[in-house]
Amino acid sequence: MAANPFKSMFSRVFGAKATETVVLDERQRGLLVRVVDFIVDNTDPRIRLVAGYQDKLAPAVIRSAQYLGGLIRSLPEPLELSREAWGNELSVNAFFATPDDVPQVLARGTELRAFFDDPRHGGAQEAFALMVMEKSERTVYGTALENGILKSDVAQVNVNFSAHRIVAPAATKEDARIEIGLRGVRRLLDVVLARIAAIQQQAADLAERRAFLGTRLRMLKSAGFGIEPAADHRREIAEIEAQIARDARELQEIKGTPRTMEGYIAQIGEVMLVPEQHLTMSEVRLRVSRLGIKVAADSPEPSHELVLTELRLGELCAIAVPVRCKRSDLPAQRGLLAGAEKYL
């Protein structure tokens, strides 16, 4: 989604609570119109056949923006993401196995590098972004202190973080949060597109069945012109002709009538009026040792508490962490290539 034209409107809506009535100024209302048109262009432009489509879609857009605004406000403060932070910040230490892993993740951040390389950002020396990663737990066996006795081969749970990705970089914390919200809007739009694709697939299936039935109908009507005795296919012919007629009507409904476009608007509303059904954030707390072993709350073993934000997008689940990245911590492109050559 091209975010920049919509930042003003979304920054206003994101700042409002879900129970508040959002009042937009004239410029923001104009931007809302552009946002709705963007959604229409990326679903089906024929939605414009429906009178008042703007008014019908605006509440859904605002509802999603308000909901996403609540999620954004619940995010913790950004963590510094650097090799030095690995030694000083317990959370960063838990997210990465070694200090060398931090610059490697920064180097793989294509969005982050593109942000720093973009002259429009005026040589920014830092960026605020969202780090997304996967959390997994597995059983391992190691030593542990139980009732004052050191035991070996004790079953333990190791907490591991992997597949780190840095997304939605921006020059300020506020802009980064707006970018994150706009990514949420795009996720909801993906759900809408999947639903519309299913409707369009239904049309393709109908057209294919109609072609098959047409061939079958021609075969039945041509029977009796050969040397074999003619069979009575009148009942089957009538059934096929009736099915072809029903399919033709249904296909016409799917293929772009105003009624169909009303259905598309309904699909957008069903998704964007209830964004909590498709995108959620929740807090997860766990205690881990310096080695990433999960520790019970009442255990005397040295540990620290991790407060994580779990992001769910449908079937997808990830840990989301706001971060602050310095340009000076981003490895040079040449250094990155040189490091890769060792594995070739």
Summary of the structure (lengths in Angstrom):
residues: 344
radius of gyration: 28.4
end to end distance: 36.6
largest distance: 97.3
contacts: 970
relative contact order: 0.16
helix: 54%
strand: 23%
